[in-house]
C-alpha cells in the first residue's frame, strides 16, 4: 500500500495530510479551537466538544447547532539530493488547495444532568499527488483517502463541576494509492494502484473538572479504529501487461489518541490553556496488500508495506481575551512532532516537525455565534538519506525517497453556531 500512512486522507471534500496533521491526523475541527492553537480540551464550551472533549457538552444549555469550514493552501516541497540526475531541482504537489467542513449538534435534556451530542467530521485527512519526474516515482506518486466519522455522545455532570462523557464512532474511509512500476512513465505506461473502502467502529471518552472559577482540567481519549479496506488493484506495464484489475484487501489500524490539558482564568476576561496530545502511531507497523489472484509477473501476489511509525506528541498553547458586547480574540501556538522514520520514508506523507501560529476573532450575540481563525504552518526542512521504499510491488527498481522536504501552509477557518 504505497505506504499506507502515505495514503492521504481527504476530509469530507479533501484535506491533505500535510496540512495540520500529526502523521495523517487532521487536528483542526473548529475555528475557535484552532484560533487557540487547538488548546481546547479543558475549555470545550461549544458543540465541537463532541470531538475535542465530549464532557464539555454539559456546559451548553438547550439545543445548539454549529457548523464550520476549513479552507487552506498548503505547499509541501521536495528537493532532489546531490548525486541524483535531477539534483537540486525542487518539486511541489499538483493540487495545493483543500476544504473541510464540520457539523455538530448538542441537546441538553430538560431538568437533567445529561446532554446528547452528535458530530459529523473527519478526524484524519490528506491528499498528495507528486509529478512523475521526481526520482521517487516507483516509491509513491499519489495517496488519497476520504474519511468520514459520525460520532454520537452522551455527557453527564455527575458532581457539581465534574462531567464525564462517552460516545461511539462510526467511520467510513475510501483509499487510493499509486506508484510506478518503473523509474519513468515513458516510453510505456506503467503503474500500480490500490483502491478500497472500509467501515470501522470505535469510541471516545471525555472528562472535564472545573476545580474552581480559575482552574479547570480536561482530558479525552479516542480509541483505535481497525479498517479492513476491500477493493482492487489496477496494474499496467505496457507493452507486457495490459491494464489488469485484481480484487484485493489491506487492513491497518488507525491509532488511539489521548489529550490532557489545563485551563487558567486569572480574570473573567482571560482564558489561558495548555494541552499535551499523544498519538500511538507505533500501532502502525507493517501492512500487507493481499490480492485474490496472482497478478501478472513481476507484480507480487501479497505486497508487504513497511511503515514502522513512531509515537509522537503535539504541544498546544492558547489564550482568549474576552471583550464587551460578546467579542473575543484568541491566539495560539502548536508544535507537531513528526511520526515517520527516515528508514521507510514516503513522499505521500512527507512528514516532518511542524510549527503552527494562529489568530482568531469571534462574537456571541443573542442565539448566534461566529468565529474566524487564520492559521500559518511552517516545517523546517527535513533531509532524508538512506531510506528504503516502504513497498515494491514489482520488486526493487532502485529508487527511494531520499532528498529534502519542506512545508508551508495557510489556513482559514470559519464556524457559526445557533441556539434554539
N, C-alpha and C positions, 0 to 999 in steps of 0.2 A: 504494500500500500504506500507507494512512494512516500513513505514516512507519514504515518497517519497523523502525527501531530501536524506535519506539513499540511495535511489536509486542512484546507481552510474551512472556516465556518462562517457562512453568511448569516447574519441576523435575519430577521424576517425578510428584509429585502437586500441584505448584503453587507454586513460589516466585516472588514478584513481583519485577519489575525494580527497583523502588525499594528493595529490601532492601539487602544488602551487595553492591552491584553496581557495576562500573565500566562505564558505559553499560548494556548488558544482560548483562554478565558476572556469573556467580554465583561468588563467591570462596570462601565457606566450604564446605569439603568434609570437615572432620574436627573433632571437639571439641577435641583437644589443640592442633592448629594454630591454631584460632580463638581459643583462650584466650591464645595468644601474639601476638595481633594479626595472624595469618596469616604471621608471620615464621618460616618453617619450611623453606625451600629448602636451607639449609646444615645442617639437623638431620635431617629426613626419615627418622626411625628407626622408623616403623611402616608397615603396609601402605598407608596413604593416600599414601605416597610415589609410588605409581603415578601420581597426579595432580600432587602438589607437586614431586617430583623423583625420577623412577624410578631414578636411580643409587643412591639411598639404600637400595634394597631389599637390596643386598649386606650390609647390617648385620644382617639378620634371619636367624636360623638356622631350619632345619626348615620347617614349614608353619604359617601363621597366617592366620586369618580375622578380619576387622574389619568391623563394620557400625555405622552411625550414623543419627541422625535430627536434622534441623534444624527446629525449630518457632519461629515468630516471629509477632509482632504488629507491623504496620507501618502508618504513618499519613502518607502523602503528603497535602498540603493545597494548596488553591488559593484565592486571594482575588482577586475581580474588580477591575479597575483603575478609577481615578477616571474619570468620564465615561461609563462603561458603565451600561446600565439597572439592572444589579444591583450597582453599585459598592459595594465594602466587604463584600459577602457572602462568607462562607467556605464552601468545599466540601471534602468528603472522599470517597475512593473507597468503593465499596459493600462490598467484602469485604476485611477487614484481617488475616485470619489465613492462614497457609500452612505447609505441611510438606514437607520434602525429605529423602528417605533416601539413603544411600550404602552400597555394598558393595565390599569389597576382599579380595583373596587373594594371598598370596605363598608361593612354594615354592623353597627353596634345594636345588639338586641335590647329592646326597652326593658328597663328595670332588671338588668342582668350584667354580670361582670364579663360576659363573653362577647367577642367580636369576631365576625367572619370576614375573611379577605380572599380575594382572587386576583391573580396576576397572569398576564399573557405576555411573554417576553422571551428573549434568547439569552441564556447565561454564557454562551460561547459564540464566537463569530470570527469569520475570516474568509478572504478570497484573494488569491495571488496568482497572477499569470506572468511569467517572465518571457522575454524574447527568446528565439530559438538559437541565437548565436552567442550565448553567454559563456560557453565552455563547460557548463554543467548540465547540458540537455538530457543526458542519459540518467542523471540523478533525479531531476524533477523539473517540470515545466509549468505545471498547473496544479493547484489544490483548491477545492471549493467544497464547503459543507453548509447546507442550510439547516438551521437548528431552531426549534420552537418548543417552548415549555409552557404548560398550563399548570398553575400552582395554587390550588385551594388550601386555605389555612384556617385554623381556629386559634384565637388567643384569649387568655383569661387572666384577670387580675386576681390572683389567689390571696394576696395580702395587700394592705394599703402600700402602694409604691412598688410592689413586686408583681411582675407579669411574666407568664410563660406562654409558649405557643408551639404548635406542631402542625405540619402540613404535608401533603402528598405532592409529588412532582410527576407529571406525565410528559415525557419528552419524545418528540419526533425529530429525526435527522435524516438528511439526504446528502450523500458524499460523492464527490467526483475527483479522482486523482489521475494525473497523467505524467508520463515521462517518455523520452525517446528510447528506442531500441538500439540506435546507433548514435555516433557523436554528432552528426549533422542531419538535417531534414532533407537534404538534396544529395544525389540526384533522384532518389526514390523515397516516396513517403514511408515513414516508419514511426510507430508509436505503440505504447501500451497504456490502456486506460481501465481503471476500475470505477464502477458506479454502483451504488446500492442505497437502500434506505432501511431504517430501523425504528423501533419504538422501545422505549425503556421507562422504568418507573424507579422512583426513589422517594426521599423525604427531606424535609428541612425542619430545624428546631430553632427556637429563639428564647432569650431571657433578657429582661430589662428590669433593672433595680434602681429606682430613684432613691438614693441614700438620703438626700436632703434637698433643699432648694438649690444648692450649688453643685452637688456632685451626683452623677448617675453612671452606672456601669451597664454595658450591653454586650451580648455575645450571640453568635449564631453558628449553626453547623448545617452544612449541606452534604448529603450523602453522595457516595459514588453512584454512578449510573452505568450499567453494562449495556452496550448497544451491539447487537449482532446484525451487521449490515448484510442484507441479502440482495444480490443484484447480478451483475455480469462484468466480464472483462471484454474489452474490444482490442484486438491485436491486428496490426497491419505492418508488413515489411515487404513492400513491393521490390522486385517482381516475384519474390519467392513465396510470400504469404499474402494472399488476398485478405481483405477485411473479414475477420472472423470473430464471432461472438461466442463466449463460453459462460455458462452460469457459474457464479462464484459467490463466496461469502467471506466475511472478515469480522472478527469480534475484538473489541477492546473496551476498556473501562475508563470512562471519564472520572477524574479523581474527586475525592471528597475535599471540602474546604472548611476551614474554621476561622472565624473572625472574632476578636475581642477588642473592646475599646472603652475609654473613659471620657466623659464629658464634664467640663468645668464651666460653671456660670458664675463668674465673680460678681456680676450685677445682672439685672433683668435685661440689659441691653447687649450682653455679650454671651456667646456660646463657643467655647474653645474645646476641640476634641482631638484625641489621638487614637488611631486604630492600628492593630497588627493583624495581618491577613496571611494565612498559611495555606498552601496548596500541596496536596500529597501526589505530586507528579510521578514519584517513583513507582506508583502503581502501574504506570505505562512503561512496560519493559520491551517485550517482543510481541509482534502480531504476525499472523500468517494469513495470506490471501489464499484461500482454498478453492480451486477450480474443479467443477464437477467432472470434467473430461480432460484428458491430456491435450493441451494445445499444440499447435504445430511447432516443431523444432525451430529455433533453440529456446523457446519460452518454457520455463519450468511449470509443472503442474501446481505444486504448492510453493508459494513465494514468501520466504521469510522477510519480515520487515523489522529491523533492529532499531529500537527507539531509545531506550536507556535514559529516560528523562530523570531529572533530579528535583527533589522538593525545593520549593522556593517561597520567598516572602514578598509581600507588599507592605510598605510602611506609609501610613497616611496621616496627614496633619491638616486640620482645617479650622476656620473660625468664621463666625457670623456676627455682624453688628446690626442690631435692630433699631429702627428709627420711628418717628411719629407717622401716623396715617397708614400703618401697615407695611411700610417699606423696610427692606433689609438688604444688606450687601454681604457677600461671602468671598473668601479666598482660601486657596489650599495648595498643598504640595503632596505628591505621591512618588515614591521610589518603587520601581518594579524590577525585581531581580530576575535575570534570565533563568530558564529551566532546561535548555537544550545543550547537551555537552558537545564540545567540538569534535569528539571522536566520530559521531554519527550525525553530523550537521546536515540540515536540509534547507535549501533556499525557500521552500514553500512555507516555512515557519519564519526564517530569517530572524531568529530570536537573539536579543541582546538586552543588557541592562537599559532601563529607560527612566527618564525623569519627566514628570508632568507638573505644570503650573496651571492653576485655574483661577478664574474670576467669575463672579456672578452677581446678579441683582434680581430681586423679586418683590412681589407685593401681594398682600391678602386684603380683600375688602368684601364685606358682606359675605356672600356664599361662594366667592370666587378667589382663585389664586393663580398667579402666573410667575414662572421662573425662567430666566435666561442665563446661560453659562457659556463662557469661552474656555477652551482647553488647548494648551500648547504642549506638544510632546517632543522630546529630544532623546536620541540614543547615541551616546559616544561610540565612535567607530569600534567595531569588533573584528579582529583579524583571526581567521580560521586557517589552520595549517595541519597537514597530516590526517585529514578526515577520510572516512570510509563511507561509500554510499550506503544509506540505510537499506535500500533494496536494489536488486539487479535482476529483473525478470528474465532478461536474455543473457544472464551471466555477465561476468566482468567485461566492460568495454573501455576501461582506462580513464574514466572521468571521476572527479569528486567535486565537492562544494568549496574547496579552498578559495580564499580571497578575503576582501574586506567589506563588511556590511555596515550600513548606516541607516538612520531613521529620523524622520521629522514628520509631525502631524499637526493639523489644526482642526479642532472640533467645535461645533456649535450645538448646544442642547437647548431645547425649549420644552417646558412642561406646563400643563394647565390643569387646574382642578375645579370641581364644582360640588358643593354640598347641597343636599335636598332632603 
